[in-house]
Amino acid sequence: MRKELYIDTHENEVKIALLEDRTLVELHGEKTSDNFHVGDIFIGRVKKIIPGLNAAFINIGYEKDAFLHYLDLGSNILTFNKYVKGCLSGNTQSPSLAKTKIEEPISKNGKIKDVLAINQLILVQIAKEAISTKGPRLTGEIALAGRYVVLVPFTDKVMVSQKITNSDERNRLRKAMLTIKPKNMGIIIRTVAKDQHVDALHADMRTLMNKWKEVVSNISGDRFPKKVISELNKVSVLLRDVLNETFDAIYVNNSYYAEIRSYIQQIAPDKVDIVKLYKGKIPLFEYYDIDKQIKSSFGKSVSIKGGVYIVIEHTEALHVIDVNSGHRVNSNKTQEINALEVNMHAAVEVARQLRLRDMGGIIVIDFIDMQKAEHRKELFNCITAEMQKDKARHTILPPNKFGLVQITRQRVRPEVNIDVKELCPSCHGTGTVRPPVLIIDDINNTLQLLTRTQKEKNLILALHPFLYSYLTKHFYRIRWMIKYRCYIRLQAKQSFQLLEYRFYNKKLGEINFWIPTKKQQ
């Protein structure tokens, strides 16, 4: 599978597209002015405690207070609170946790009012960005993610990703990290660490330890809330999480080229040559036909090969996807086989759409009904295999008796929603156009302006084929040439709207005419 990453940077925005076998599968956008991303760490102030929800609202400087549930505090929240208090008072300066006394973990069935108090300062990390009318969601379990490992302060556990299934490899990685990790610093070994040398893991851990030192040094001051440290920008996060040996190229324009090469030099020196600088004058996404894929992949209805299409509807609680066969009918096959083929094509597209739009929460898919259990199982296996490419946590339920497949997918950011409809050039969004009977008067008035005011002597009138036929049939061209003593040639344009017309001079340059005001007349 060929993987390519395209990074298009503008003054206020960065757009990132991930293509697999030339097909767009992920699209990310980031405003450079946005200061609240998943992974950012803040010193927040407890604004309100809601015992009924067993949760608190934390002021982190966002326009809406962030939400922190008791279950998201983390078992070591008391240790974090004590450590932060020591840093703020000046009693704790060292980032080393070796001498820090670990407090008793809080109970899973406890009350948040017994842990937090109004106006208390607390170290928190953004777990979910603000979505719709809700503010960000926070966690008290601070974690610093690197390429191969994740650093978790105030714990001594070493955990290995469940996706590493080989027991010998799991034991090798666990033993290696136990010998080099600092005391009271937990480690989560990521999937990409499989078969990596211990030196690479150690280097990644040292980088994260330096980041922890930066966190500790920033826990100071007297103006709160305050951002303690930022997560990497979205480009770097994407490179850190998805870059592997299967990547073939990364295309980027000037703004980020040097920064990306430098970052890849740190995390994967052998892949630095795949970064390619795009210098063309045509926009990056337009040159590589990514804009075209975006236009065809978003919207309510999405077409699939063979006439199959899906319809995607959104509600506040869930997303609904309906599969339609369109005009795809093979008379040589039974209805059951036709339904299976349509559903299999749709399953591939649905999995792509979930990644592309970053749809989260509950997704219900209405596939075409199939009678045979083996066909329903084949469909379930297909969509499960396709969803393996998705890094977001998800759960898929087999088709129920109504033929519906239900998926829950992790949601940490707002859904990508792009309006692919464009303003109608005829009515300009009003839903009405000038009466066609008046178009001849409009052309006549324009001709009068061009010939008598701007002294044009040789004109080309380009218009829709319908208007072209009408004017030719009624000899308007001859009449106008005699009346205005100007040579006029008609030209039919298939791309024009029904009532659209334009004037050009003999060198095919479009004429921009002006209409004098009453004062100028």
C-alpha positions in Angstrom: 0.0 0.0 0.0 1.4 3.4 -1.0 1.0 6.1 1.7 1.6 9.8 1.0 1.1 12.8 3.2 0.4 16.3 1.7 0.8 19.3 3.9 -0.6 22.6 2.6 0.3 25.6 4.8 -1.3 29.0 4.7 -0.9 32.1 6.9 -3.6 31.1 9.4 -4.2 27.5 8.7 -2.5 24.2 8.0 -4.3 21.5 6.0 -3.1 17.9 6.0 -4.2 15.1 3.7 -3.3 11.4 4.1 -3.6 9.3 0.9 -3.5 5.5 0.7 -3.1 4.2 -2.8 -3.9 7.7 -4.1 -7.2 7.6 -2.2 -7.9 10.3 0.4 -8.5 8.6 3.8 -7.8 11.4 6.3 -8.1 15.1 6.3 -7.0 17.4 9.1 -7.1 21.1 9.5 -5.5 23.3 12.2 -5.9 27.0 12.8 -2.5 28.5 13.8 -4.3 30.7 16.3 -6.0 27.8 18.2 -4.4 27.4 21.6 -6.5 24.4 22.9 -5.5 21.0 21.5 -5.7 17.5 22.7 -2.6 16.8 24.9 -2.1 20.4 26.1 -1.4 20.6 29.8 -2.8 23.5 31.9 -2.8 24.7 35.5 -6.5 25.3 35.8 -8.7 26.7 38.5 -11.7 24.8 39.9 -14.7 27.0 39.0 -17.7 24.9 40.0 -18.3 21.5 41.6 -21.4 19.6 40.6 -22.1 16.8 43.2 -25.0 15.4 41.1 -22.7 14.7 38.2 -19.7 13.9 40.4 -17.8 16.3 38.3 -16.2 19.8 38.3 -15.9 22.6 35.8 -12.4 23.9 35.4 -11.3 27.3 34.1 -8.4 26.8 31.7 -8.8 30.1 29.8 -11.2 28.7 27.2 -14.4 30.6 26.5 -16.3 27.8 28.2 -15.3 26.0 31.4 -13.8 22.6 30.7 -15.4 19.4 32.1 -13.6 17.1 34.5 -15.4 13.9 35.8 -14.4 12.1 39.0 -13.4 9.0 37.0 -11.1 11.1 34.9 -9.1 12.4 37.9 -6.8 9.4 37.9 -5.9 7.3 40.9 -2.9 9.4 41.8 -4.6 12.8 41.8 -3.7 13.4 45.5 0.0 13.0 44.7 -0.3 15.4 41.7 -2.2 17.9 43.8 0.5 17.7 46.5 3.3 18.0 44.0 1.7 21.0 42.2 1.2 22.7 45.6 4.8 22.2 46.4 5.9 23.7 43.1 3.7 26.7 43.5 5.0 27.4 47.0 8.6 26.9 46.0 9.2 23.9 48.2 9.5 21.5 45.2 11.9 22.5 42.4 13.3 19.2 41.2 11.6 17.4 38.3 12.9 14.2 39.7 10.1 12.1 41.3 12.4 9.5 43.0 12.0 11.2 46.4 8.3 12.1 46.1 6.0 10.2 48.4 3.2 8.6 46.5 -0.1 9.2 48.2 -2.8 6.5 48.6 -4.9 6.2 45.4 -8.4 7.5 45.5 -11.4 5.2 45.5 -13.2 4.5 42.3 -16.5 5.1 44.1 -15.5 8.3 45.8 -16.9 11.9 45.6 -15.2 14.7 43.7 -16.1 17.2 46.5 -13.8 15.2 48.8 -10.8 15.7 46.4 -11.3 19.2 44.9 -12.4 22.5 46.3 -13.6 25.7 44.7 -10.7 28.0 43.5 -8.2 25.1 43.9 -5.4 25.0 41.3 -5.1 21.7 39.5 -2.8 20.2 36.8 -5.0 18.9 34.0 -4.6 17.7 30.4 -7.1 18.1 27.5 -8.5 14.7 26.6 -11.2 16.0 24.1 -11.4 19.3 22.3 -14.5 21.4 22.5 -17.3 19.9 20.4 -20.5 21.7 19.5 -21.8 23.6 22.6 -19.5 21.7 25.0 -16.2 22.9 26.3 -13.1 20.7 26.4 -13.0 17.5 28.4 -10.1 17.1 30.8 -8.2 14.4 32.6 -6.1 14.4 35.7 -4.0 11.5 34.5 -1.1 13.4 32.9 0.7 11.5 30.1 3.5 12.6 27.8 3.4 10.8 24.5 6.5 10.1 22.4 7.0 8.0 19.3 7.8 4.7 21.0 6.7 5.3 24.7 4.3 7.3 26.8 5.5 8.7 30.1 3.1 8.5 33.1 4.3 10.3 36.3 3.7 8.9 39.8 3.4 5.2 38.9 6.0 2.4 38.6 4.1 0.3 36.1 5.5 -0.7 32.7 2.7 -1.6 30.2 2.9 -2.9 26.7 0.4 -2.2 23.8 -2.1 -5.0 23.4 -1.5 -4.9 19.7 1.9 -6.4 20.3 0.8 -10.0 20.6 4.1 -11.9 20.6 4.7 -12.8 24.2 8.6 -13.0 23.8 8.6 -9.5 22.3 6.3 -8.1 25.1 8.6 -9.6 27.7 11.7 -8.2 26.0 10.3 -4.7 25.8 9.0 -4.8 29.4 12.3 -6.0 30.9 14.3 -3.4 28.8 12.2 -0.5 30.1 12.2 -1.7 33.7 16.0 -1.5 33.8 16.2 2.1 32.5 13.1 4.0 33.6 13.3 6.5 36.5 11.7 5.7 39.8 8.0 6.7 40.2 7.7 7.2 36.4 5.5 4.8 34.6 5.9 3.7 31.0 3.5 2.7 28.3 5.2 1.0 25.3 3.5 1.9 22.0 2.8 -0.5 19.1 5.5 1.1 16.9 8.1 0.1 19.5 7.8 -3.5 18.3 11.3 -4.9 17.2 12.9 -1.5 18.0 16.4 -1.5 19.6 16.5 -0.5 23.3 18.6 2.6 22.4 15.8 4.0 20.3 13.3 3.6 23.2 15.8 5.0 25.7 16.4 8.1 23.5 12.6 8.6 23.2 12.3 8.4 27.0 15.0 10.9 27.5 13.2 13.4 25.2 10.0 12.9 27.3 11.9 13.4 30.5 13.2 16.7 29.2 9.6 17.6 28.4 8.6 16.7 32.0 11.3 19.0 33.3 9.8 21.8 31.2 6.3 21.1 32.7 7.7 21.3 36.2 9.6 24.6 35.5 6.4 26.1 34.1 4.4 25.3 37.3 5.0 28.7 38.8 3.7 32.3 38.7 0.7 34.0 40.1 -1.6 34.4 37.1 -3.8 31.4 36.5 -5.2 29.6 34.6 -2.1 29.0 32.6 -0.9 26.7 29.8 2.1 24.7 31.1 3.1 23.0 27.9 1.7 22.5 24.4 1.3 19.3 22.6 3.0 19.1 19.3 1.2 20.8 16.4 -1.1 18.5 14.4 1.5 18.0 11.7 4.0 16.7 14.2 1.5 14.6 16.0 0.4 12.9 12.8 4.0 12.2 11.8 4.7 10.8 15.2 1.7 8.5 15.3 1.4 7.3 11.7 4.9 7.6 10.1 6.3 4.1 9.5 8.3 2.2 6.8 5.3 2.1 4.5 5.3 5.9 3.9 6.5 6.8 0.4 6.5 10.6 0.4 5.6 13.7 2.3 4.9 16.8 0.2 5.0 20.2 1.8 5.2 23.8 0.7 7.8 26.2 1.9 6.5 27.1 5.4 6.9 23.8 7.1 9.6 22.1 5.0 12.6 22.7 7.2 10.6 22.1 10.4 9.3 18.7 9.2 12.7 17.6 8.0 14.2 18.5 11.3 11.4 16.6 13.2 11.7 13.5 11.1 15.5 13.6 11.5 14.8 13.2 15.3 12.2 10.5 15.2 13.1 8.5 12.0 16.4 9.6 10.5 16.2 6.9 7.8 13.0 8.5 6.4 14.2 12.1 6.1 14.6 11.9 2.3 10.9 11.2 1.7 10.2 14.8 2.6 9.8 16.7 -0.7 9.4 20.5 -1.2 6.6 21.6 -3.5 7.5 24.8 -5.4 4.7 24.9 -8.0 2.5 28.0 -8.5 -0.7 26.0 -8.5 -2.0 25.3 -4.9 -0.7 22.0 -3.6 -4.1 20.3 -3.0 -5.3 21.4 -6.5 -2.1 20.2 -8.3 -2.4 16.7 -6.8 -6.2 16.5 -7.3 -6.9 16.4 -3.5 -9.4 19.2 -3.8 -11.3 17.1 -6.4 -11.4 14.2 -3.9 -12.6 16.4 -1.1 -15.5 17.7 -3.3 -16.6 14.2 -4.2 -16.1 12.7 -0.7 -18.1 15.2 1.4 -21.7 16.1 1.4 -24.9 14.3 2.2 -24.6 11.7 -0.6 -21.4 10.0 -1.6 -21.1 8.0 -4.8 -19.3 4.7 -5.0 -18.2 2.8 -8.1 -20.9 0.9 -10.1 -23.7 3.3 -9.2 -23.7 2.4 -5.5 -24.0 5.4 -3.1 -24.4 6.1 0.6 -26.4 8.8 2.3 -25.0 10.2 5.5 -27.3 12.0 8.0 -26.2 13.6 11.3 -28.2 14.1 14.5 -27.1 15.4 17.9 -27.0 11.8 19.3 -25.7 9.7 16.4 -24.8 9.4 12.7 -27.0 7.4 10.3 -25.6 5.9 7.0 -28.0 4.4 4.5 -26.7 2.1 1.7 -28.3 2.3 -1.7 -27.7 0.1 -4.8 -28.6 2.9 -7.2 -28.8 1.5 -10.8 -26.4 -1.4 -10.1 -28.2 -4.6 -11.1 -26.6 -7.7 -12.5 -29.3 -9.8 -14.1 -26.9 -12.8 -14.2 -26.8 -12.9 -10.4 -29.4 -13.4 -7.7 -30.7 -10.6 -5.6 -28.8 -12.0 -2.6 -25.5 -11.9 -4.4 -26.2 -8.4 -5.8 -27.0 -7.2 -2.3 -23.8 -8.8 -0.9 -21.6 -7.1 -3.6 -23.2 -3.7 -3.0 -22.8 -4.1 0.8 -19.1 -5.1 0.5 -18.4 -2.0 -1.7 -20.3 0.2 0.8 -18.5 -1.3 3.8 -15.1 -0.2 2.4 -16.4 3.3 1.7 -18.1 3.6 5.1 -14.8 2.8 6.9 -13.0 5.4 4.8 -15.7 8.0 5.5 -15.4 7.5 9.3 -11.7 8.2 9.1 -12.0 11.0 6.6 -14.7 12.9 8.5 -13.5 11.8 11.9 -17.0 10.9 12.8 -17.3 9.8 16.5 -19.9 8.6 18.9 -22.6 6.2 17.7 -22.8 5.3 14.0 -25.7 3.2 12.6 -25.4 1.7 9.1 -28.4 0.4 7.2 -27.1 -2.1 4.8 -29.2 -3.8 2.1 -31.0 -6.8 3.7 -29.4 -10.2 3.2 -31.1 -13.5 4.1 -28.1 -15.8 4.5 -26.2 -15.8 7.7 -22.9 -16.5 6.0 -23.3 -13.4 3.9 -24.0 -11.3 6.9 -20.9 -12.7 8.6 -18.8 -12.0 5.4 -20.0 -8.4 5.6 -19.2 -8.1 9.3 -15.7 -9.5 8.6 -15.2 -7.0 5.8 -16.0 -3.9 7.7 -14.0 -5.2 10.7 -11.0 -5.7 8.5 -11.4 -2.2 7.0 -11.7 -0.6 10.4 -8.4 -2.1 11.5 -6.8 0.7 9.5 -8.5 3.2 11.8 -6.4 4.3 14.8 -9.3 5.6 16.8 -10.8 3.2 19.3 -13.9 1.6 18.1 -16.4 -1.2 18.7 -18.4 -3.0 15.9 -21.5 -5.0 16.5 -22.6 -7.7 14.0 -25.7 -7.0 11.8 -28.9 -7.4 13.9 -32.2 -8.8 12.7 -33.0 -5.5 11.0 -29.8 -5.6 9.0 -28.3 -2.7 10.9 -24.6 -2.5 11.9 -23.8 -0.4 14.9 -20.4 1.2 15.5 -19.1 3.3 18.4 -16.0 5.3 17.6 -13.8 7.4 19.8 -14.5 11.1 19.5 -11.8 13.6 20.6 -12.2 16.4 18.1 -15.0 18.0 16.2 -16.1 16.2 13.1 -14.6 17.4 9.8 -17.5 19.0 7.9 -16.9 20.6 4.5 -19.6 22.3 2.5 -19.1 21.2 -1.0 -22.0 23.1 -2.5 -21.2 26.3 -4.4 -23.2 29.4 -5.0 -25.4 29.2 -8.1 -23.9 31.6 -10.7 -27.3 32.2 -12.2 -29.3 33.2 -9.1 -26.4 33.9 -6.7 -28.2 32.0 -3.9 -31.5 33.9 -4.2 -33.4 31.0 -5.9 -34.7 33.4 -8.6 -33.4 34.7 -11.9 -34.3 37.5 -14.3 -37.1 36.7 -16.7 -35.6 35.2 -19.9 -37.7 37.5 -22.0 -35.6 40.4 -20.8 -32.2 38.9 -21.7 -32.3 40.4 -25.2 -32.8 43.8 -23.8 -29.8 43.3 -21.4 -27.5 42.3 -24.3 -28.8 45.2 -26.4 -28.1 47.7 -23.7 -24.6 46.3 -23.1 -23.9 46.5 -26.9 -25.0 50.1 -26.9 -22.6 50.8 -24.0 -19.7 49.1 -25.6 -20.0 50.5 -29.1 -21.1 54.1 -28.3 -19.3 54.8 -25.0 -16.2 52.5 -25.3 -16.0 52.7 -29.1 -15.6 48.9 -29.6 -15.6 47.9 -33.3 -15.0 44.1 -33.2 -16.8 42.0 -30.6 -17.3 38.3 -29.8 -20.5 37.5 -27.8 -20.1 34.2 -25.9 -23.3 32.7 -24.5 -25.1 29.5 -23.6 -26.1 27.2 -26.7 -29.8 27.9 -25.9 -29.3 31.6 -26.3 -27.0 31.1 -29.3 -29.7 29.2 -31.1 -32.4 31.7 -30.3 -30.3 34.7 -31.4 -29.3 32.9 -34.6 -32.8 31.9 -35.5 -34.1 35.5 -35.1 -31.2 37.2 -36.9 -30.3 39.4 -33.9 -26.6 39.3 -34.9 -27.3 41.0 -38.3 -29.6 43.5 -36.8 -27.1 44.6 -34.2 -24.2 44.8 -36.7 -26.3 47.2 -38.8 -27.6 49.2 -35.9 -24.3 49.7 -34.1 -21.9 49.5 -37.1 -19.8 46.9 -35.3 -18.7 43.4 -36.4 -20.2 40.9 -34.0 -19.5 37.1 -33.9 -21.6 34.7 -31.8 -19.9 31.8 -29.9 -21.7 29.0 -28.1 -20.2 27.9 -24.7 -21.4 24.7 -23.2 -19.9 25.6 -19.8 -22.1 28.8 -19.4 -25.2 29.0 -17.4 -28.6 29.3 -19.2 -28.7 33.1 -19.1 -25.0 33.8 -18.9 -23.2 35.9 -21.6 -19.9 37.6 -21.9 -18.2 40.0 -24.4 -14.7 39.5 -25.8 -12.6 41.6 -28.1 -11.0 40.1 -31.3 -7.9 39.0 -29.2 -10.3 36.9 -26.9 -9.7 39.3 -24.0 -12.8 39.6 -21.9 -14.2 43.2 -21.9 -14.9 44.7 -18.5 -17.4 47.5 -19.2 -18.7 50.1 -16.8 -22.1 51.7 -16.4 -22.0 55.5 -15.8 -23.8 56.9 -12.8 -26.3 59.8 -13.1 -23.6 62.3 -12.1 -21.2 61.0 -14.8 -23.9 61.1 -17.4 
